[in-house]
Amino acid sequence: MAKGKYEYWLTPEGLIKLEGWARDGLTDEQIAQNIGINPATLYDWKNKYDEISKTLKKGKEVVDYEVENALLKRALGYTVKEEKLTKDGEVVELEKEVPGDVTAQIFWLKNRKPDAWRDKPEDNGNKEESITIINNIPKPNTAD
């Protein structure tokens, strides 16, 4: 009787490959393609075999933290050391400030503090209050 394709992926060698692909940033669809199965089959395996699910989560977690740290570093700015060659041929080490990236800051804040940083405030459902405020705006005095 032939072994099921999933059995290899439950072995230590198979699990290491899965974790590596996840750590490399591959999506579940790309991993399924590497295995040679339909993505729906991989989702079934993740539900059926806890080892596969845990391995993929573990691999993705590592790269998620790396990207999160890189985004934070980019948002806040950092110092980098560079080597420059002087006119005399001497190599000198310089520190260069890389300023914080406003786009990274906005992205971070919108995702981490959406209540304070969303583009459009949530509608509180009280349209009457909005209308009242607009109607209570004083009209300019035109009689001079």
N, C-alpha and C positions, 0 to 999 in steps of 0.2 A: 504494500500500500504506500502511495506517495505521501511525503510529508507536506503539510500545509506551508505556504510561503511565509507565514507569520513566525513559524518556529525558529527560523534562522535569526530573526530580529529580536528574539527573546534570549539569545545566547549572549555571553559577555562581549564577544566581538561585534555582534549586530547592534547591541545597545550602545557601544562606544561609537560606532559609525553614526547612529541616530543622534547622539548627544553632540558629536562634532558638527554635523550638518546644522543642527539647531543653533549651536554656538556661533557658527559662521554666518548666521542671519537668514538661513533659508526658511521660507514659509512652509507650512504643512503641505501645501500643494506641490511645492518644489521637492520636498522630501519624498512625497508619494511618487512623484515622477522618477526620482533616483532609484526608488525601490522597484519601480515598474508596476505600480498598482494605481487604481483610481483613488482620488482624494477621499471619497466616501468610505472606501475600505480602510484607509488609515484612521479616519475618525471612529470607525467601528472598533478597530484594534485598540485605540486609545481608551475607549469605553470598556472594552472586554479585558484588556491586559494592563493592569496597573503599572507594571514595569516600564512599558512603552510610554505611557502617559507621563510618569514621573521623570523618565529620562529626557523626554522632549522639554518638559518644563524646566528641568535643571539646566539644560544646555541654553535655553532661551534666557533664563534668569541672568546668567553670567554676562551675556552681551547686552542685555537691557541695562544692567548696572553700569557697564562701560559707557554706553551711549548717554545715559542719564548724567554721569559724571562729566563727560565731555561737553554736554549741553550746558551744564552749570558752570563749568570752567569758561566756556565761550561767553556765557551771559555776564559773568562777573569781570572778565578780563584776567590777564595773567602776564607774567614776565617770562621772557625767553632769552637765552644766552646765544649770542651770535659771534662768530669769529670773522674779523675783517682784516684785510691786508692793507697796511699803510703804504704811502709812497716810497718809504725806505725799504719795503719788503718785509717788514715786521708784522707778525700776526698778533693782533690784540683781541681780547675778548670784551664784548660789549653786552650790556643788558638792555633789552628793548621791551617797552611796555606795549602790550597788545590790549587796546581798550575793550571794555565790555561791548557786546554786540546787542544793539537795541532789538533786533528781530528775535534773537534768542531769549532776551528778557521778556518780551511780550508773549512769546510762545509759552515760556515757563509759567508766567503769572496767569495767563488765561486758563492753563490746564491745572495749575496747583491751587489757584484762588479764583475760581470762575464767578463766584458771587460778587467779588469786588472788581473784576477785570473783564467781564463779558462786554461785547460790542453793543448789544442791545439789552437794556434792562428788561427783566421779566415783566410781563403784563400781570398786574395784580388783580385783574378782572373787574376793577371798579372804573368803568369808562365815564360814569357820571361825575366822578371827582375830577377827572381830567378836563371835562367839558366846563365844569364850574370854574376851574382855575383860568381857562382860556377866556370865558365870558366875563370874568372879573377884572380883566386888564383894563386900566383906565384909558379912555379915548383922549387923544391929544387935543389941547385947547387951541382952537383955530381963531377965536375971536380976540384979536389984539387991539 
